[in-house]
Amino acid sequence: MAERGYEAGDVHVAFLPIDAKWDPLRSEPRFVQLLERCDFGV
């Protein structure tokens, strides 16, 4: 879901580092890689 948003250029991707609904995925490698691709500096 988050990856699709990233690929579509969805502005809500900007909230990935702070939105609590993503907390369960924060340790998942794919989620970490997505944050790195977004270059949020986290």
N, CA, C and O atoms as a Maestro MAE file, in Angstrom:
{
 s_m_m2io_version
 :::
 2.0.0
}

f_m_ct {
 s_m_title
 :::
 protein
 m_atom[168] {
  # First column is atom index #
  i_m_mmod_type
  r_m_x_coord
  r_m_y_coord
  r_m_z_coord
  i_m_residue_number
  s_m_chain_name
  s_m_pdb_residue_name
  s_m_pdb_atom_name
  i_m_atomic_number
  :::
  1 25 0.816 -1.187 0.000 1 A "MET " " N  " 7
  2 3 0.000 0.000 0.000 1 A "MET " " CA " 6
  3 2 0.863 1.255 0.000 1 A "MET " " C  " 6
  4 15 0.657 2.136 -0.834 1 A "MET " " O  " 8
  5 25 1.806 1.355 0.898 2 A "ALA " " N  " 7
  6 3 2.675 2.519 0.956 2 A "ALA " " CA " 6
  7 2 3.553 2.604 -0.288 2 A "ALA " " C  " 6
  8 15 3.830 3.692 -0.792 2 A "ALA " " O  " 8
  9 25 3.987 1.443 -0.775 3 A "GLU " " N  " 7
  10 3 4.811 1.440 -1.979 3 A "GLU " " CA " 6
  11 2 4.022 1.944 -3.186 3 A "GLU " " C  " 6
  12 15 4.560 2.660 -4.030 3 A "GLU " " O  " 8
  13 25 2.772 1.575 -3.262 4 A "ARG " " N  " 7
  14 3 1.936 2.063 -4.363 4 A "ARG " " CA " 6
  15 2 1.768 3.573 -4.283 4 A "ARG " " C  " 6
  16 15 1.788 4.258 -5.306 4 A "ARG " " O  " 8
  17 25 1.605 4.085 -3.088 5 A "GLY " " N  " 7
  18 3 1.499 5.529 -2.903 5 A "GLY " " CA " 6
  19 2 2.758 6.242 -3.332 5 A "GLY " " C  " 6
  20 15 2.704 7.302 -3.956 5 A "GLY " " O  " 8
  21 25 3.888 5.657 -2.997 6 A "TYR " " N  " 7
  22 3 5.170 6.229 -3.398 6 A "TYR " " CA " 6
  23 2 5.279 6.270 -4.920 6 A "TYR " " C  " 6
  24 15 5.635 7.294 -5.502 6 A "TYR " " O  " 8
  25 25 4.968 5.152 -5.546 7 A "GLU " " N  " 7
  26 3 5.064 5.059 -7.005 7 A "GLU " " CA " 6
  27 2 4.098 6.016 -7.699 7 A "GLU " " C  " 6
  28 15 4.395 6.524 -8.780 7 A "GLU " " O  " 8
  29 25 2.950 6.261 -7.083 8 A "ALA " " N  " 7
  30 3 1.945 7.148 -7.672 8 A "ALA " " CA " 6
  31 2 2.213 8.614 -7.353 8 A "ALA " " C  " 6
  32 15 1.541 9.496 -7.888 8 A "ALA " " O  " 8
  33 25 3.188 8.881 -6.487 9 A "GLY " " N  " 7
  34 3 3.490 10.258 -6.119 9 A "GLY " " CA " 6
  35 2 2.478 10.847 -5.137 9 A "GLY " " C  " 6
  36 15 2.289 12.062 -5.083 9 A "GLY " " O  " 8
  37 25 1.839 9.987 -4.371 10 A "ASP " " N  " 7
  38 3 0.839 10.416 -3.402 10 A "ASP " " CA " 6
  39 2 1.476 11.294 -2.329 10 A "ASP " " C  " 6
  40 15 2.495 10.917 -1.750 10 A "ASP " " O  " 8
  41 25 0.888 12.460 -2.057 11 A "VAL " " N  " 7
  42 3 1.447 13.382 -1.075 11 A "VAL " " CA " 6
  43 2 1.393 12.824 0.343 11 A "VAL " " C  " 6
  44 15 2.140 13.283 1.208 11 A "VAL " " O  " 8
  45 25 0.533 11.851 0.600 12 A "HIS " " N  " 7
  46 3 0.412 11.269 1.928 12 A "HIS " " CA " 6
  47 2 1.646 10.454 2.326 12 A "HIS " " C  " 6
  48 15 1.828 10.129 3.499 12 A "HIS " " O  " 8
  49 25 2.475 10.130 1.361 13 A "VAL " " N  " 7
  50 3 3.716 9.403 1.647 13 A "VAL " " CA " 6
  51 2 4.590 10.237 2.589 13 A "VAL " " C  " 6
  52 15 5.400 9.687 3.334 13 A "VAL " " O  " 8
  53 25 4.429 11.530 2.555 14 A "ALA " " N  " 7
  54 3 5.213 12.410 3.423 14 A "ALA " " CA " 6
  55 2 4.970 12.118 4.906 14 A "ALA " " C  " 6
  56 15 5.790 12.479 5.750 14 A "ALA " " O  " 8
  57 25 3.856 11.471 5.224 15 A "PHE " " N  " 7
  58 3 3.514 11.190 6.611 15 A "PHE " " CA " 6
  59 2 3.995 9.811 7.084 15 A "PHE " " C  " 6
  60 15 3.768 9.446 8.238 15 A "PHE " " O  " 8
  61 25 4.641 9.057 6.224 16 A "LEU " " N  " 7
  62 3 5.117 7.733 6.609 16 A "LEU " " CA " 6
  63 2 6.005 7.743 7.857 16 A "LEU " " C  " 6
  64 15 5.864 6.863 8.705 16 A "LEU " " O  " 8
  65 25 6.904 8.703 7.990 17 A "PRO " " N  " 7
  66 3 7.776 8.660 9.170 17 A "PRO " " CA " 6
  67 2 7.069 8.997 10.487 17 A "PRO " " C  " 6
  68 15 7.591 8.671 11.553 17 A "PRO " " O  " 8
  69 25 5.904 9.635 10.442 18 A "ILE " " N  " 7
  70 3 5.279 10.107 11.684 18 A "ILE " " CA " 6
  71 2 3.901 9.534 11.967 18 A "ILE " " C  " 6
  72 15 3.436 9.599 13.105 18 A "ILE " " O  " 8
  73 25 3.243 8.980 10.973 19 A "ASP " " N  " 7
  74 3 1.885 8.469 11.162 19 A "ASP " " CA " 6
  75 2 1.929 7.153 11.941 19 A "ASP " " C  " 6
  76 15 2.564 6.187 11.517 19 A "ASP " " O  " 8
  77 25 1.252 7.132 13.074 20 A "ALA " " N  " 7
  78 3 1.280 5.968 13.968 20 A "ALA " " CA " 6
  79 2 0.706 4.702 13.338 20 A "ALA " " C  " 6
  80 15 1.024 3.599 13.783 20 A "ALA " " O  " 8
  81 25 -0.125 4.836 12.321 21 A "LYS " " N  " 7
  82 3 -0.706 3.630 11.728 21 A "LYS " " CA " 6
  83 2 0.350 2.752 11.059 21 A "LYS " " C  " 6
  84 15 0.103 1.572 10.807 21 A "LYS " " O  " 8
  85 25 1.513 3.313 10.772 22 A "TRP " " N  " 7
  86 3 2.593 2.542 10.154 22 A "TRP " " CA " 6
  87 2 3.539 1.941 11.177 22 A "TRP " " C  " 6
  88 15 4.464 1.221 10.800 22 A "TRP " " O  " 8
  89 25 3.340 2.212 12.455 23 A "ASP " " N  " 7
  90 3 4.233 1.713 13.505 23 A "ASP " " CA " 6
  91 2 4.458 0.197 13.449 23 A "ASP " " C  " 6
  92 15 5.590 -0.244 13.646 23 A "ASP " " O  " 8
  93 25 3.438 -0.611 13.192 24 A "PRO " " N  " 7
  94 3 3.682 -2.059 13.156 24 A "PRO " " CA " 6
  95 2 4.637 -2.504 12.039 24 A "PRO " " C  " 6
  96 15 5.172 -3.612 12.085 24 A "PRO " " O  " 8
  97 25 4.847 -1.656 11.053 25 A "LEU " " N  " 7
  98 3 5.702 -2.029 9.919 25 A "LEU " " CA " 6
  99 2 7.111 -1.446 9.998 25 A "LEU " " C  " 6
  100 15 7.952 -1.755 9.154 25 A "LEU " " O  " 8
  101 25 7.373 -0.634 10.970 26 A "ARG " " N  " 7
  102 3 8.649 0.098 11.027 26 A "ARG " " CA " 6
  103 2 9.879 -0.810 11.037 26 A "ARG " " C  " 6
  104 15 10.945 -0.393 10.585 26 A "ARG " " O  " 8
  105 25 9.761 -2.020 11.534 27 A "SER " " N  " 7
  106 3 10.917 -2.926 11.562 27 A "SER " " CA " 6
  107 2 10.976 -3.836 10.337 27 A "SER " " C  " 6
  108 15 11.919 -4.614 10.191 27 A "SER " " O  " 8
  109 25 9.992 -3.747 9.467 28 A "GLU " " N  " 7
  110 3 9.970 -4.573 8.259 28 A "GLU " " CA " 6
  111 2 10.977 -4.032 7.234 28 A "GLU " " C  " 6
  112 15 10.987 -2.833 6.956 28 A "GLU " " O  " 8
  113 25 11.805 -4.888 6.684 29 A "PRO " " N  " 7
  114 3 12.818 -4.444 5.726 29 A "PRO " " CA " 6
  115 2 12.244 -3.660 4.537 29 A "PRO " " C  " 6
  116 15 12.837 -2.669 4.111 29 A "PRO " " O  " 8
  117 25 11.117 -4.088 4.007 30 A "ARG " " N  " 7
  118 3 10.531 -3.375 2.862 30 A "ARG " " CA " 6
  119 2 10.113 -1.954 3.239 30 A "ARG " " C  " 6
  120 15 10.264 -1.028 2.442 30 A "ARG " " O  " 8
  121 25 9.590 -1.784 4.446 31 A "PHE " " N  " 7
  122 3 9.184 -0.461 4.903 31 A "PHE " " CA " 6
  123 2 10.415 0.425 5.105 31 A "PHE " " C  " 6
  124 15 10.417 1.593 4.716 31 A "PHE " " O  " 8
  125 25 11.448 -0.131 5.708 32 A "VAL " " N  " 7
  126 3 12.692 0.606 5.913 32 A "VAL " " CA " 6
  127 2 13.270 1.039 4.572 32 A "VAL " " C  " 6
  128 15 13.717 2.178 4.431 32 A "VAL " " O  " 8
  129 25 13.265 0.152 3.594 33 A "GLN " " N  " 7
  130 3 13.769 0.485 2.259 33 A "GLN " " CA " 6
  131 2 12.940 1.587 1.617 33 A "GLN " " C  " 6
  132 15 13.481 2.464 0.944 33 A "GLN " " O  " 8
  133 25 11.635 1.543 1.823 34 A "LEU " " N  " 7
  134 3 10.773 2.584 1.270 34 A "LEU " " CA " 6
  135 2 11.112 3.937 1.885 34 A "LEU " " C  " 6
  136 15 11.191 4.937 1.172 34 A "LEU " " O  " 8
  137 25 11.311 3.979 3.185 35 A "LEU " " N  " 7
  138 3 11.693 5.237 3.830 35 A "LEU " " CA " 6
  139 2 13.021 5.743 3.286 35 A "LEU " " C  " 6
  140 15 13.197 6.945 3.091 35 A "LEU " " O  " 8
  141 25 13.944 4.840 3.042 36 A "GLU " " N  " 7
  142 3 15.238 5.231 2.480 36 A "GLU " " CA " 6
  143 2 15.054 5.806 1.079 36 A "GLU " " C  " 6
  144 15 15.694 6.799 0.733 36 A "GLU " " O  " 8
  145 25 14.193 5.198 0.270 37 A "ARG " " N  " 7
  146 3 13.930 5.710 -1.082 37 A "ARG " " CA " 6
  147 2 13.293 7.091 -1.035 37 A "ARG " " C  " 6
  148 15 13.533 7.923 -1.910 37 A "ARG " " O  " 8
  149 25 12.487 7.329 -0.021 38 A "CYS " " N  " 7
  150 3 11.835 8.634 0.126 38 A "CYS " " CA " 6
  151 2 12.823 9.700 0.599 38 A "CYS " " C  " 6
  152 15 12.554 10.895 0.485 38 A "CYS " " O  " 8
  153 25 13.957 9.268 1.126 39 A "ASP " " N  " 7
  154 3 15.012 10.161 1.590 39 A "ASP " " CA " 6
  155 2 14.517 11.118 2.674 39 A "ASP " " C  " 6
  156 15 14.736 12.327 2.594 39 A "ASP " " O  " 8
  157 25 13.850 10.566 3.681 40 A "PHE " " N  " 7
  158 3 13.376 11.367 4.805 40 A "PHE " " CA " 6
  159 2 14.474 11.608 5.836 40 A "PHE " " C  " 6
  160 15 14.309 12.426 6.740 40 A "PHE " " O  " 8
  161 25 15.573 10.912 5.704 41 A "GLY " " N  " 7
  162 3 16.653 11.063 6.659 41 A "GLY " " CA " 6
  163 2 16.390 10.356 7.981 41 A "GLY " " C  " 6
  164 15 16.894 10.767 9.026 41 A "GLY " " O  " 8
  165 25 15.595 9.288 7.928 42 A "VAL " " N  " 7
  166 3 15.297 8.522 9.153 42 A "VAL " " CA " 6
  167 2 16.064 7.221 9.139 42 A "VAL " " C  " 6
  168 15 15.956 6.430 10.076 42 A "VAL " " O  " 8
  :::
 }
 m_bond[167] {
  # First column is bond index #
  i_m_from
  i_m_to
  i_m_order
  :::
  1 1 2 1
  2 2 3 1
  3 3 4 2
  4 3 5 1
  5 5 6 1
  6 6 7 1
  7 7 8 2
  8 7 9 1
  9 9 10 1
  10 10 11 1
  11 11 12 2
  12 11 13 1
  13 13 14 1
  14 14 15 1
  15 15 16 2
  16 15 17 1
  17 17 18 1
  18 18 19 1
  19 19 20 2
  20 19 21 1
  21 21 22 1
  22 22 23 1
  23 23 24 2
  24 23 25 1
  25 25 26 1
  26 26 27 1
  27 27 28 2
  28 27 29 1
  29 29 30 1
  30 30 31 1
  31 31 32 2
  32 31 33 1
  33 33 34 1
  34 34 35 1
  35 35 36 2
  36 35 37 1
  37 37 38 1
  38 38 39 1
  39 39 40 2
  40 39 41 1
  41 41 42 1
  42 42 43 1
  43 43 44 2
  44 43 45 1
  45 45 46 1
  46 46 47 1
  47 47 48 2
  48 47 49 1
  49 49 50 1
  50 50 51 1
  51 51 52 2
  52 51 53 1
  53 53 54 1
  54 54 55 1
  55 55 56 2
  56 55 57 1
  57 57 58 1
  58 58 59 1
  59 59 60 2
  60 59 61 1
  61 61 62 1
  62 62 63 1
  63 63 64 2
  64 63 65 1
  65 65 66 1
  66 66 67 1
  67 67 68 2
  68 67 69 1
  69 69 70 1
  70 70 71 1
  71 71 72 2
  72 71 73 1
  73 73 74 1
  74 74 75 1
  75 75 76 2
  76 75 77 1
  77 77 78 1
  78 78 79 1
  79 79 80 2
  80 79 81 1
  81 81 82 1
  82 82 83 1
  83 83 84 2
  84 83 85 1
  85 85 86 1
  86 86 87 1
  87 87 88 2
  88 87 89 1
  89 89 90 1
  90 90 91 1
  91 91 92 2
  92 91 93 1
  93 93 94 1
  94 94 95 1
  95 95 96 2
  96 95 97 1
  97 97 98 1
  98 98 99 1
  99 99 100 2
  100 99 101 1
  101 101 102 1
  102 102 103 1
  103 103 104 2
  104 103 105 1
  105 105 106 1
  106 106 107 1
  107 107 108 2
  108 107 109 1
  109 109 110 1
  110 110 111 1
  111 111 112 2
  112 111 113 1
  113 113 114 1
  114 114 115 1
  115 115 116 2
  116 115 117 1
  117 117 118 1
  118 118 119 1
  119 119 120 2
  120 119 121 1
  121 121 122 1
  122 122 123 1
  123 123 124 2
  124 123 125 1
  125 125 126 1
  126 126 127 1
  127 127 128 2
  128 127 129 1
  129 129 130 1
  130 130 131 1
  131 131 132 2
  132 131 133 1
  133 133 134 1
  134 134 135 1
  135 135 136 2
  136 135 137 1
  137 137 138 1
  138 138 139 1
  139 139 140 2
  140 139 141 1
  141 141 142 1
  142 142 143 1
  143 143 144 2
  144 143 145 1
  145 145 146 1
  146 146 147 1
  147 147 148 2
  148 147 149 1
  149 149 150 1
  150 150 151 1
  151 151 152 2
  152 151 153 1
  153 153 154 1
  154 154 155 1
  155 155 156 2
  156 155 157 1
  157 157 158 1
  158 158 159 1
  159 159 160 2
  160 159 161 1
  161 161 162 1
  162 162 163 1
  163 163 164 2
  164 163 165 1
  165 165 166 1
  166 166 167 1
  167 167 168 2
  :::
 }
}
